[in-house]
Structure formats: C-alpha cells, structure tokens
Amino acid sequence: MKISIKPSRRLLDRFLSLIESVPGSDKLILRLAFFAVVSSVIWLLFTINQQYSEQTAVRGGSITEGIIGTPRFVNPALAITRADQDVTALVYSGLMKIDSEGNLVNDLAESITTSDDGLTYNIVLRQDVSFHDGTPLTAKDVIFTIQLIQNPDLKSPLRGNWSDVTLEEVGEYELNIVLKEPYAPFIENFTLGIMPAHSWSSLPVEQLPFSQLNTEPIGSGSFAITKTEHNTSGLIKNYTLTAYRKNNSNPKIDTLELDFYQNEDDLITAVQNKMVDATAYISAERVSELDIKNFQLINEPLPRTFGIFFNQNRSPILRDSAVRQALTVALNKDELIEKTLFGYGIPINGPTPLSQTELESMDSTEDTATSTRQEEAIAILKKAGWIKNNLGLWEKSINGGPVTLSITLRTSNAPLFGPLANTIIEQWEAIGVEVVTEQFEQTGLVQSVIRPRDFEALLFGLDMSRTYDLYPFWHSSQQDDPGLNIAQYANVSVDALLEEARTEQNIVARNETLTKASEIIENERPAIFLFQPNFTYLVSKDVTVVPITNPGRPADRFSNIDDWHTESDSLWPIFQQDI
C-alpha cells in the first residue's frame, strides 16, 4: 500500500531534522528560536481573533416562563385573560408585529397598501408561511379569522375593532380590507393572530368555545406547542413550546417552558427556588420584597392613564374651575406612585400617555414638595371666594345658598385602588376638603356607577391602547353609555381635532393634532390625570432579551422573541451566518 505524505508535513520534518543535525550549542539556540516563532504566531492569531471576532447569538437553550392562571382560550378571537393572551402571542402570528423600536412592521404580510381615501387596505401575503401542521396560510385564513370575530354569536372581545369592515378575497394570497369610514389607527388591529380555517371552519360557532383546539392550538407563530401537562384536577400546568423555523422566522431559543401557577405566592416561591427564568406576573409591591440579584428588571410604561374623573353634572362644586384646579394642585403624584406602585409608574398631566420621546426627555427632578402644593391649593380656593366655616371646612355661596366643599369619591375595590384612594383622601383632607369614599366590585362599578355616570368623582383607569386615540374617551358624541367619555366632557374645538386625528394618515401630523386636543383638555381639567403604570418583567440575567418599546399590553413582550437567546459564540463576521 502506497502512503502519501503531504508536502507541508515533509517540509516540517526536514526542518526539525536540520535543527537536530547541528552541533549542541547551536541546536539549543535553534530550538529556542523555533519555539519563539511558534509562540509568536499563536499569540498573533489569538490577538487577531480577539480584535475581530464578535459575540454572536446562536441557537440553543431553554427558558421557563412563570404565568399566573390557567389557559382556556388560546385563540386570538377569544383570548381575554393575560394567560391566554401570552400563549396566543407565542403560538400565533399576525399580518404585522411590533418591532424593537415599537413600530408596526410586516409579519405575515409581504406588503400593505392604503388607498388615498384611507378606506381600503390591500394586503399581499407572503407565500412561504405555513401553520404548525404544515398547511399553507392563505387569504382564506385571514378572512375566516376576521369574520369569526365579527360574528355576534361568538361574543368576541375584539368584535368592536372589526365592526363595519368588509373583506374582499382578491387572490389566494391577496385580500382587501375595506372600512366604512377612514380610521388611521385601524392598522394597529393587524397584529391579530391568524387562525387556520381548515381546523375551525367545520365547527358551529356555538360549539367553538368548547373545542379542544382552544387548548391545543395550531398557529403559525415562532413557537408550536409540542407537549401539555395537566395537574390532578385536569388543569393545564405546563406547555412545552418548540421553535418553529419553517416560516420566515429564526428563533434562537430552542424551547420555551410555560409553567402555570394558581396564585402569586406559588409563583414567587418558584422564582426564589430558581424554577422560573422570567415572569411578568409579580406585582410591584411583591417585586420590592424579592432578592432579585440574579434577575434583570425591565420596566416599560403601558398606554394606560389613571385619573380622577369629574362629573360636573352631578356636582355644582366641581363646576367651579378653581375647585378642580385646587384639587389637582394639592396632589403629589410622585408620592402617589411611590406609595401605591412602589415607584413603578410615571406622573402625567394630560389625557394622553407619554410618548417614548417625552419619556426620554422627562426631568428627573423631584416633584414639588407636598407642603408647597398645599399652600398653593389653599391660595387658589381663597382667591375663588371659598372661606373656612366654624367647622374648619371650606364654604361658598353657590346658586343662592352656602355649599360645603365635600366630595364623594367612587372607585373599585381592586388591590391598587384602595391604597391609592386613601393617599388621595389624605392629601385632599390636608387642605380642608371633606372626602367620602365608596368602593365597588369591578362589575358593580361598571354597571351601577360608570354606565349611568352615577358619580361626582371617579378614580379609574383607561386603557388607551397603542393608538392613543382620544376620540372614544373625550369626544362629545361618546358622553353616554356605551361611549367611554365618562366625564361627559364636551368641547367643540376638541371634537374637531379628534375627528381630524382619526382620518390623518401621517403619524407625525396625527400626533400633533392629538397634542393640541390634549392641551385643551388638560387646561379645562375635566379630570385629574395621575399616572401611567409601568409594565414590570423579571428576566434571568442569563437570558438576553430585545428591548421592549411602546408595548400595548404585557403580551407584547414576546413580539421580538425570535431574537432572545441564552447561547452565544465568538465568531469573525465573515463566518457569521443566520444561525
């Protein structure tokens, strides 16, 4: 058998033989020189590698997410609880998604074109997308999903988002969505997860909520449910989700474990025992109690506004603009946030949640001292003709008779609102205002107080969504139920601005219009705007997550989960591939 020896090996052998053939003293010098050259080459290669290589995320690893609740409707048309919304966000994908900058970008859609009149959205779908069972996703699936939500018999919580919408199938991968009236923020609805028509269409709508597909869903998202575990009561206690890389997505994480807990105490125990890598379900109060040195705490403001809404139709006292101003000035919002949200909130002065630019430019200095605020509030009342009576309460003649400055504050008995109401009462009573508080169960508050507008002052929170559309909350046409203008505010100029903002396609111009309306509302004080709460997310320091910007709800934290990773490697850019 003939053996072939490579030329480089022969050359090295000849060089080593040459060194060994020289006299003793020269041999030692040549040996040292040889090893010095080899060491220099190795050091040079190491230095070059250190200089030019980059840490790159690679596939692999697993994350365990802790969730409170039990999944029941992992279904875009019916998901209403946070547990359902979280799993739905991972399993399903929409026409669009939110990127790391908080902007809407195409996902299932290859292109979305809006007509000049703002009424028609032409959508061309990507043709390389399939559901987790391998079935291609087409225009029929998009139309089926939206029409299912529109069906009144299903009672979908999203039905209002798709009312007065017509659907036209143009081709297998193309459709038109046509609005009755132009509504620029409508495009935010395109993050809706698309359901497989071939799986659901054979079910009568009345049976759909009871289908096994609600807990064994088939979507087209970055992760597919591959294993389900139940507890002894038959409730789901764990989902194993595996990366689905057959679509145009490339999640770095191989596996997601979703562990479901029945209460916060059980979840906290799991976090402390290192059984959970991430969770968005621990309240601000309990987070402050935890030792989270092994976690990173992500805080992002949600588009929600908490405030005290005045019903001037029920209280002649609150029709006095000086009273509304004094009540506003007397409140130390930083103190409210610290005592009730444990610092996880942002003070606001108007009806619109702060934009990312405003948040970044906020002055970090402390709020005006409470004592200074109280003095200013008292001065406002005195200037408006309010005087202290023998009982030490403010009094003024209104409509021909003396009226005492007394307010009934109604609110929910949910955990947040009790401490918040107590702190507000404490600050108002410090300036001599008499306050009576009444708390209701959430359902009772909505049915007995909010819908009939039966209150003087209401402590409540509004979910603005990412659209920041003020129309449902402040346009005069929405004063009565089912409208959401709970303060029954009316202003002709504001109405015109809100109508203009709804049809303005240019987002910069739309935001400018909303800002003008917001400033008018703020100056007229139909409500005291308190704060915007933060979304808090505990994540292990071993997990690298993409920044979450401008989320509309907690489930939006998964919008860019493709780029999360636990594994990385050092590679030169020339060798880096999409791995």
N, C-alpha and C positions, 0 to 999 in steps of 0.2 A: 504494500500500500504506500502510495506516494504522499508525503506530508508537505503542505505548502506553508512556508513561514513568511509573514508579512514583512515588507522592506523596512518599516519603521522599527519592528522588533529586532531585525538583524542589525540595523544601524546602532540601536541602543546597546545590544550585546557587544558589538565591536568596540564601542566607546568605553564600556566598562572593562573590557579585556585590555584595552590600551592603558587604562589607568593602572590596572593590576600589573602590567608588564614593566613599568618604570621602576627605578631604584627606590628604596624605602622612604627617604625623606621627601622626595618629590611625589611619591604615591600619596602620602598623608596630605600634602598641600592640594593635590588634585582632587582627593576625596572631599576635603573641606570646601573647595571651590564648587564642586558638583552639587553638594547638598545646599550650599548657599544659593546657587542659581535656582534649584528646585524650590526652595523655601520662598525665594523672591517671586517666582512665578505663581505659586499658590497664594501668597499674600496679595499679589496684584489682582488675581482673579477674584479673591474674596472682597477686595476693596471695590472693584468694578461692580460686583454683584450687589454690594450694599448700596452703592451710589445709584444704580439704575433699576434695581428691582422694586416692585411695589407690592404692598399687601393687597391681595385681591380676594374678594368673597368667592367661595367655591361651594358646590353643592354638598349637602350633608347635614346631619344633626336633627334634633327634635326639640320642640317647645311644648310645654304643658301650660295651658291657659285655664285659670280658675274662673268659673262663672256661677253666679247665684241664680237658681231657678231650674226649671225642667223644660226642655224643648218640647213644644207641642205642634207649632205651625212653622216648620222650616220651609217656608213658602212665601215668596215675595208678595203675593196677593193678600195674605192673612197675617203675616208676622207683625205682632204688635208689642210683645214683651221684649226686653233687652236680650234675653237669652235666645229667643227666636231670631231677632234681627242680627245678632252676632254670627250665628251659624249660617244664616241666609247670605250674609255678606261674603262669607268664605266659599260657599258652595256654588252660588250663582254669580253671573256677570251680566252687566247691562250694556246698553248702547254706548254709554260714556262712563267714565270714572273720574275720581278726583286725584290729581297728581300731587307730588310732594310740595308744590307751591300753592296748593289749594285751588287750582284751576281745573275746569272741566276739560277732559281730553277724550278722544275717541277710544273705545274699547272694542265692542263687537262691531261697531260701525266703522266702515272704511272711510266714508265721507258723510257729512250732514250739511245740507244747503238750505238756507232760509230764504223764502221768497221776499221780494221787495216790500210787499204789504204786511209781512210778518205773520201771515196766516198759515203758510204751508212749509212743512219741514220735509225735504226729500232725503231719504236715508238709503244709502247703499251699504249693504252688509259685507263684511269680509267673508270669503268663501273657504277659508281654511279652519273654520271653527266647528267643533262637534260637541255634543253633550257627553257626559261621562260614560254613557252606554254605547258611544260610537256613532250615534245618529247625527247627521249634519244639522246645524242650526240655520234655519231659513226665515224668510219674511213671514211665513205662516205662523211660526212660533211667537214672533213679536206681536202680530195681530191677535193671536189667541190670548196671550197674556193680558194685553190691554183690554180686550173685550170681556174677558173674565172679570177683571176688576170693575168694569163698567156695569156688570150685571147686578141689579139691585138685590136679587135674591141671595147673592153671596155675602152681602154686607161687608165688603172690603173696607178697611180703614183708609185706603188710598182712593176710594171712588171719587171723592171731590176733586182730586188732582187731574182726573181724566174726563170730567163731565164736559159735554158739548164738544167732544173731539171725534172727528171722523177719520176712518182708516181706509187707505186705498192700496191694494197689492198691485204693484207695477210689474214685478217680475219675481223670479224665485228668490233673488237676493236684494230686492229693492221695494220700498214702500213709501207712501206719503202719509204724514200725519197732519191733518187739517183742523185748524181752530176756527171757532165761530167768530171770535174777536181776537185781535192781536194781544199777546201777553208775553212780553220779553223774558221774564223769569221762568217761563214754562219749560225751558230746556233743562232746568235742574231735574225735572222728572225723568230724564233719560238715563239716570243711574239705576232705574228699576231693573231688578233681576229678571231675566227672560226664562220662562218655563217651557218644558218640552210638550208641545201639543200632542205628540203621539202617545204620551203617557197619561195625560189628564183628560183629553177631549172625550173619551168614551164614558166618563163619569157624569151622572146627573149632578147639577150644581148643588142640590140639597145634600148629596152624599159626599161632596168634595171635602168638607171639613173633617170627615171621619176616615178619609183614605189613609192607608199606611204610607203613602208617598209623602205625607206631611212630616214623618219622622225618618223616612228612608228616601231622602230626596235625590233627584237626578238633575244636576245643573250643568253649567259649562264654565264654572269658575276655576281658579288656580288649584283648588283642593277638592278631592272627592272623598266622601265618607266610605271607608272600607271596612269598618268594624264598629259594632254597637254593643255596649254592655248595659245590663239592667240590674237594679238592686232587687232585694227580696220582695219589694212592693210592686215590681214591674215597671218602675220609673227608670228612665234613661239616666245612667250615672257617668257614662263616658262615651265619647265619639273618638275614633281614630281617623284622622284625615290624612290622606296621602297626596303628595304633589301630583298634579295632572299636567303634564308637559306636552300633551299632544296638540294643544292650541298654541296660539302665538303668545305664550306666557312661559316664563322660565323661573319658577320659584326656587330660591336657593335652599330653603328648608325642605327636607325630605318628608317629615312627618309632624303633624300638629295633634297633640292630645288635648281634647276639651273635657275637663273634669267639672261636673255639675254638683253644686252644694246647695243645701236647703236653707242655709242662713249665713249671716256674716261671721258669726263666731266660728263655725266649722271651716270657713274659707281662711280666716286669719290663722287658725291652728295649722292648716295645710301650708300656708306661706311660711310660718315660723319653723315648720318641720322640713322646709325645702322640698316640698312635694309639688310646688307650683312655681313656674318661671315668670308668669305675668298675670295680672288681673286688673280690671277696671271697675271692680265691684266693692272696693273698700271705701267707706265714707271718709270725708276729710277729717272728721273727729277721730276715727279709729286709726287713720294713717299716722296722725300725730303721736299716737301711743306706741307705734311699732318701731322696732330696731330694724331699719332698712338699709344698713350699710352695704349689703350685697345687692341692692337694687338701685336702679335709676328711677327717679320720679319725674314723669312727664306731665306738664301742666299746659293745657290749651283751652282758651275760652270757648264756650259754646254760644251759638247765636240765640241766647235767651235773655230776656230782660225781666228782672224782678222789680216791682214797684208798688206804690200805694195809689190806687186809682180812686178819684173823687167822683161822686155822683152829685153834681150841683143841683140837680132837680129834686133831690131828697133833703137837701140841707142848705138853708139860706146863709148859714155861717160860712160854708165852703164856697159860696158865690162871691164872697169878699176876697178879692185877689191878694190883699195884704195878709189874710189868714193863710192862704195857700203858700205864699212866699215865706212867711214866718215858720210854718211847719217844715218847709223844705230846708231853710237855712239852719234850723235847730238840730237837724240830724247829722251826726258824724258818721259818714258812710264807711270810713276806714274802720271805725270801731265796730260797726255792724258786721262787717266782713270778718274781722278778727274774732269776734265772739261767736258768730254763728257758722261761718265757713272755715274758721281756723286759718284765715289768710288766703284761701283758695278761691279768690274772686277779684273782680275789677270794678271799681266805682264808676258809674255812668251818670250823665246829666240829662240825656235825651232819650227818645224812644228807640233809637237805632243802636244795636250793639256796635262796639268799636271795630273798625276795620283793622287789618293787620298793620297798615302804615301808622294808624293812630296809636295802636298798642305799642309799637316800637318807639314812637316819639313821646310816649307819656312821661310826664315829670315824675320822678321817683320820690320827690319830697313829700313829707307827711302832710296829711290833711290839716286844715285849720283847727286849732285847739277847740275842744268842746266848750270851754268857758267863753271863748271869744264868740263862738257861734250863738250861744245862748244870749249873750248881751246884744248881739245884732238882731236876733229874732224878737227880743223884747222891745227893742227900739222901733222895729217895724210895726208892731202891734200898737204901741203908744202913738206913733205918728198917724195911724189909721183911725184913732179915736177910741181904742179899747182901753178900759181902765179897770183896775182891780177893785172888786167889791169887798164887803166886810168879811166874806169867807175866803178871801185871797184868790178868787177866780176872776178871770177876765170877763168883762161885761160891756155890752154895747147896745144901743137902741137900733133895732132893725125892724122895718115895717111898722113903726109906731110903738114898739114895746121893747123892754130890755131882754136881751138874749145872752145866755152864758156860753162861753167858749168851751163846749163839750162835744166830743166826737166818739161815735161808736165805730170801732174797727173790727171788721169781719174777715176771717181767714180760715185756712184749712188747719186740721189738727195733725197734719203730717209732721214728722220729726223736725224738719227745718223751720217751719213757720212758728212753732211755739216759742223757742228762744229768740227768734227774730222779732216777733211781736212784742215780747217782754222788753227787749232792748229799745225798741222804738217808743214804747209807752214810757219807759224810764226817762228817755231824752226829752219827750214832749212834756211830761209832768214837771221836769226840771224848769220849764219856762212858765209853768202855771196853767197848762192845758189839762182839762179833765178828760180822761180817756177810759172808755169801756170797751173791752174786747170780747168777741164771741167767736168760738171756733166750731167748725163743722167737719163731718166726714167729707171726703172729697166728692162723693156722689151727691150728697146733700147740698154741698156748697154750690155745685154746678146747677142743680135742679131748682133749689129754693132761693138762691142768692144771685148767682151770675145771670142766669137766663131771664128772670123777671127784673133784673137790675135793682134788686131789693137791698140796697146798702147805702151808707153815707161815705164810708171809706173802706176799700177792699185791698188787702195785702195779698198779692197774687203774682204768678209768673207767666210770661207769654213766650211761646216757642216761635221765634221769627223764621226759622229755617235759614238755609244759606242764601235765600233770595233777598232777605232783608226787605221784603215787600211790606210797606206800612199800610197799604190800602185796606186789608181786612180789619185792621185794628184802629184806624183813625179816620177813615172816610165816613162822611155823614150818612151815607146810604147803609152803613153797617151798624147803626146805632142800636137797633133792636134785634133780638134773637131771631134767627141763628147767626146774625152778624157778631163779630168779635170786638166791636167798638164798645167795650164795657163801660167806659167813662161817658158814653153818649156825647162825644165831642163833635162839634160842628164848626167848620171854618171854610168859607168859600175859596179862599186862596190855597189852603192846604188841599182841598178837594181837587182843584185844578192841577196842582203839582203832582199829586198821587196818580191822577189819571194819565198825566203825561209820562210819568216814570214807568207805568205799566206797558206802554207801547214803544218806548225808546229802546232801539236795538243796540245803540252804542253804550257799552257798560260805563264808560267814564262820564258821559253825559247823564246817564240814568242815576249814577251815584251823586252827581252834583245836584240834580233835581230833588232827590231824597234828602240830601243835606239841607236844602232850603226849607223843605217841609218840616224836617226835624227841628230846625231852629225856631220856627214859628210855634210849634207845639211846646217846645221847651220854655219859651218865653211866656206862654199863656198858662202854663202849669195846670193842665187838667189831671196831672198825676205827678207823684214824686218818683223819679227814676232812681233806683237804689244801686243795683249792681248787676254784673254779668258773671254767672258762675263759671268756674273752671272745670274742665274735664281732667281728672287725675288718673294716671295709668302707671302702675308699678311694673317694672320690667327688670329682669335679672341683668346684671352688668355683663354677663356672658353672651347676651343677645344684642346684636346691632340692629336697630330699627331705623327706618326712614323717618325724618321729622314729620309730624302731623300738623299741617297748616290749614286753618279755616275749616275744621270739621263741622258738619251739620248735626251729627249725633255721635254717640260713643262708638257705634259700629263702624264708623268711617275710619277708625284707626287701622282697619285692615285693607284700606284702599290700595296701599303700596306694599302689601306683604310679600310680593314677589322678590323684593329687594332686601328683605330681612335675612340675616344669616347668623349662624353660630360658628361656622368654619371659615378659615381663610388660609391663604398660602402666599409665599413670597415669589413673585414671577416677574420676569422682564416684560415690558409692554409688548414686545414683538411676539412673545409666546402666549400672551393672554388671549383666551378665546371666550366665547359666550358659554361659560361652564357653570 
